[in-house]
C-alpha cells in the first residue's frame, strides 16, 4: 500500500477566525515533538510527502521548524498551507518543499493593512522561493483580489490578469492558483449528492491532532473515524470493510459515506479544470 501524501494536523488551533472556515468543535490540541516523530516513523514506509495541516494554522506551532526538518531528514517532502500572517516563523527554513498561501484569508478585522500583510508575505517568499515551491491561492471573486494582483504586478513587473480559475506563473517557483470559494463538507450543509468520486483513501489520508485517522483532509471534524495512529496499523485500517467499501464506491463513482454526500470538492475542482481548458 502506497499513498501519494498523508495530512498530519500538527495543531487544530488558528490565529484567525475566518467566515469561510468550518468551525472547530474539537478540543484544542497541539501534537508534541515526540508524538510527531512517532507518526513520521510510522507512516514513512507508506508515502513520500506529508502536509502539516488539516484544520488550524500550522505556523502557530512552536515546533514547526523542527517538524519540517525531522520529516525532511526522513526523506519526506513537507508541504504546508497557511493564511500567511505568521510566515516569518518559517522564513529561514530551507527544507520546506511546498508552501501554499491562502491570500483570501486577509481581512481588515485583524488590524493589519493589506499592504503590510502582503509586504510581510512577499519579503519572506522572496527569501525561500529558491528552495521552496510557493503557490498563492486567490479567490476570483474576493473583494481584495484586484488589489492583490496589482501589488504582485508592481512588485514583480508582471502584467497578470485574473479573469477566472487559472494557474499563472509569476517567476521561478512562484505561481498563482485562482479559484472560486469552496464550502467545507458538513452534515448540515444543503449540498447532497450520492454519485461522485474522490481521491480520499486512494492517494491520501489524514491524521488529526489526537491521532484520529480520517479518509481525507476535508473531514476536519473526524466524522469518519477509521482508527487512531497511536493504536492501529495502516495495513489493518485499509483492510477494514468500511474502508474497502468507500474505496470501491469511489472507483465506481459512488459516495458511500454520508459526509461524502455533503462534499462537492471534486465537483468544484472539475469545474475549475474545465474553465482552465476553456470548455
Secondary structure, DSSP 8 states (H G I E B T S, - for coil): ---SEEEE-SB---S---TTS----S---B--HHHHHHHHHHHTTT-SEEE--SSS-GGGSTTHHHHHHHHHHTT-EEEEEE-STTGGGGTT-S---EEEEEGGG--GGGS--HHHHHHHHHHHHHHHTTTSEEEEEEETT-TTHHHHHHHHHHHHT------SSEEEEEETTEEEEEE-------TTSS---SB----BTTTEEEE-TTSBEESSTT-TT-SS---BTTT--HHHHHTSHHHHHHHHHHHTTB--SHHHHT--HHHHHHHHHHHHHT-
